[in-house]
Amino acid sequence: MNIKLLSAAVGLACISATAHAEIRINGFASIVAGQTLDDNTSLYGYDDDISYKNESMFALQLSSDLQDGLSATAQIVARGNEDFDAEFEWAYVSYQINDDLKVSGGKMRIPFYRYSDFLDVGYAYRWVRPPQSVYSFAFSTYEGLNLLHNTTLGDWDSSVQVIYGSFEDTVPSGAGAMPEDIKLNDLMGVNWTVSYDWFSARAAYLVAETSINASSVTGLTAALNGYGLSNQANNLLINKDDGSFFGLGISVDYDSFLFDAEYTEIEVTDSLLPDQTQYYASIGYRLDEWTLHLTYESNDDEHDSNRLNTVPVSITGPNNTVVPVSLDPTNANSPLLKDLTNQVYLGAKQESSTVTVGARYDFHPSAAFKIDLSRFNDDVTDQDIDVLAVAIDLVF
Amino acid sequence: MKKLVSICLLCVSAYTSAEVAVIVNPNNNNALDKGVISKIYLGKTKSYADGGKIKAVGQKGTAVAKEFTQNVVGKSSSQFKAYWSKLIFTGKGTPPDPLASDQAVIDFVASNPQGIGYIDSAKVTDAVKVIGKF
């Protein structure tokens, strides 16, 4: 994959060289140090030992204007939590059809959120990291096409983006969990941003046929299938299920006052993934080179209660015998599959809120210093986790 | 200490005396007000009223650049940089080329019929046309 992209980039470089186009190099970097403040806690990839690597990253972007509206761009990102292995995060070719319309093809960011496109460019926002309750997706790029339409309506600017493509990768599914294969097919989405001087609003909707190998339930689904309960098994598996994402956001940058809020809903029907609702609201105040901010986030994942108790306690076997639906029907004490299935659905419940206070200091024209203190509260276990992080974000 | 004070005074005077002139090629007859100039430097307006493709240049970290972004675009240097970093790293735009000096901007605008730039208003020459002072 990497080698293929690399050769593609080399190819692009050759094309540009023959066309005598210049290659523009831009870059950005974040050096972040952070840790949790209590023993045996972990959050955002940190534990109670200070890490300089977890959220640090370095990126270079090569872009070349091939004239007549054609351009090629590649962004190479090295992340500390991947041992600074450099990877192509973006690699695409764009064609500017006219002043308003641009089409791009290649590997690009999935535009879920307001900050999705520049998620890695810490210099572009005030936090050390965007609110994680909302910005929760581990995967973030897709391969495909996107069409961008920018226009002006009086004093308002409008930007509509339509995407189509697919995604396939193996990503960590959470702290300590086994990596899972994720596959999104027929990924389609549209988002619309309108802005007026100090105000902007955005809406996004995406759908995809979603498959994730849910290794934690393979035993249970095999047992369900053994009883012929394939519907119930399929309702656990994440196999070609309809996934949808809906997001709304607003942003205000008026004089010294900043306000941002986003609301998101994620659903993968008939799977073990719960319906997810997230939001954050954040205020900021600019004081010369300083920006002070306060953010509240909330995450709520839950299955509808009608999904419980769909597995029968027993089935009727040959000669009208009643067979218990359990892991081991010969053992009367064996757990019922109904209870195990309910546990999966109930166990998916997550409820949390996070409060972050922080400051950004623009100490240099190309660099900002940031400090954020976040308190995450798990409402299910009633556990608090505090994370303190300081960062230097640069663009060059 | 005395030296420091005089350096500071120098800075202050250099800072306050810089009136910014926005310049175009003498053959450019498009009317451009502050709002349009701001949109050009934010990458939102890409063509002149007569249909010509705009070629905007800026200045690299000079006092004039700071004055221009503050007075015309209404953003601090770091806000302006943050704004453009969002567009650069998402392939949505390329900022006006930052040139090294007033003279470099004059040379560019004088030789590009569709060029636009800004300079210290004291440095204006006949090779360019001033469309506004801020």
Contacts between the chains, C-beta under 8 A, distances in Angstrom:
chain1	res1	chain2	res2	distance
A	24	B	94	7.2
A	26	B	88	5.4
A	26	B	89	6.9
A	28	B	85	6.8
A	28	B	89	6.5
A	59	B	89	7.8
A	61	B	88	7.2
A	61	B	89	6.0
A	63	B	91	7.2
A	63	B	94	7.8
A	65	B	94	7.6
A	71	B	91	7.6
A	73	B	91	4.9
A	75	B	89	6.8
A	90	B	91	7.3
A	92	B	91	6.9
A	94	B	91	6.0
A	99	B	46	4.9
A	99	B	47	5.7
A	104	B	91	6.6
A	108	B	91	7.9
A	109	B	90	7.2
A	117	B	86	7.2
A	117	B	89	7.7
A	117	B	90	3.9
A	117	B	92	7.6
A	118	B	85	7.0
A	118	B	86	4.8
A	118	B	89	5.5
A	118	B	90	5.7
A	120	B	89	7.6
A	121	B	85	5.4
A	121	B	86	7.0
A	121	B	89	5.0
A	123	B	81	7.4
A	123	B	82	6.0
A	123	B	85	5.5
A	124	B	82	5.1
A	124	B	85	5.0
A	124	B	86	4.8
A	124	B	89	7.8
A	125	B	82	7.8
A	148	B	92	7.2
A	150	B	44	7.8
A	152	B	44	6.9
A	152	B	45	7.8
A	157	B	44	6.0
A	289	B	78	7.4
A	362	B	76	7.6
A	362	B	78	4.0
A	365	B	61	6.1
A	365	B	77	5.4
A	365	B	78	6.4
A	365	B	81	6.6
A	366	B	81	6.8
A	368	B	78	7.0
A	395	B	81	6.4
A	395	B	85	4.7
